[in-house]
Amino acid sequence: MDQFERLSQLPLRDDLRGQHPYGAPQLDVPILLNVNENTFGVPLDAKEAILKAVADELDGLNRYPDREFTELRRALAAYLGHGMTQENIWAGNGSNEVLQQLLQAFGGPGRTAMGFPPTYSMYPLLASGTGTGYVAGIRSEDYGLSADSAAEQVRAHAPNVIFLCSPNNPTGTALGLDVIEAVYAAGEASQAIVIVDEAYAEFSHAGTPSALSLLPGRPRLVVSRTMSKAFALAGARLGYLAAAPEVTDAVRLVRLPYHLSAITQATAVAALRNSDSLLANVEAIKVQRDRIVAELIDMGLSPASSDSNFVFFGGLSDPQSVWEQLLAEGVLIRDVGIAGHLRVTAGTEAETTAFLSGLRAILAK
Ligand SMILES: *Cc1c(COP(=O)(O)O)cnc(C)c1O
């Protein structure tokens, strides 16, 4: 009996039978450009500040941490600006946990969440884990989403929770605020919670507005952010949301007590105090991102315009073979399962060069 058969003999929930866990491959390869991490790592001064902050927590580690992580919420509000205060902020162990808590509070059996694929692959998995139905909306042929189309689909499906990913993963493109406003208005009838996932907001081109500016007067709107990408802290697991204070009260009903460890809180607060240093590489990453787009066009491929730290590109006759050949060269990128396309994270200049020259050589064969 193999492991899968043994699993199927357990009294698993019916709706989990036959499902597979989320799993971008974690391979031991020199150049990792597959899960949109900040490949520059944590700068020395930020590392020292985090180390000291964590050391200072050790004396109190026999006690439960501040359940309300008040200092962290204050620091996150100050970072976001837009008139946010600690009352508007909630955080979890990665934004995935925050999204899960939102579904626990606003989704669940008999309710539905809606997303617009291709989009973040965790949305349907989080829906399934919380017993929430999932409706896949549609995008235009070029993967765009207009305000009219999105609003019409929301009115047709009347979901309880709507995921708008901006900049969208895997395509990289940001949504106009008009789309978010239209979806919010269309969700009025079903009283939908509208979650704008801005995991990559810090990488957007100058002048790209954040949905944070739409929060006043919109109690069903939630903006989700993370320290996993621009802040180079994917390993620390800290994601957060900004919303009306009553949304954070709703999430308090489902969160586990003391879900954010003292170590996590100290790490995140120290990181936010050193945000200038941690975010210093964002501009360099944006330069590599724009370089990838330009060079892919030069290779005759068709990259989507990107406001994120990755590029989604089409025009490949056999993406799986390209993916495998790059891997053989020590460069891991992402096959997101969309015909003719692959996705690559913008890394350091050297990593980006390795990807681009590897790809050029493969295409020249
Ligand atoms: C990477 C990513 C996240 C971040 O997840 P964390 O749990 O905060 O690491 C959230 N949303 C999208 C669209 C992402 O690509």
The ligand as a Gaussian input file, in Angstrom:
#p B3LYP/6-31G(d) Opt

LIG

0 1
 C        3.480000      35.484000      -2.183000
 C        2.042000      35.876000      -2.131000
 C        1.413000      36.098000      -0.921000
 C        2.221000      36.020000       0.338000
 O        1.937000      34.993000       1.143000
 P        2.595000      34.988000       2.598000
 O        1.753000      33.987000       3.283000
 O        2.461000      36.364000       3.152000
 O        4.025000      34.585000       2.430000
 C        0.104000      36.514000      -0.899000
 N       -0.573000      36.710000      -2.038000
 C        0.003000      36.531000      -3.231000
 C       -0.755000      36.819000      -4.461000
 C        1.321000      36.088000      -3.306000
 O        1.882000      35.876000      -4.496000

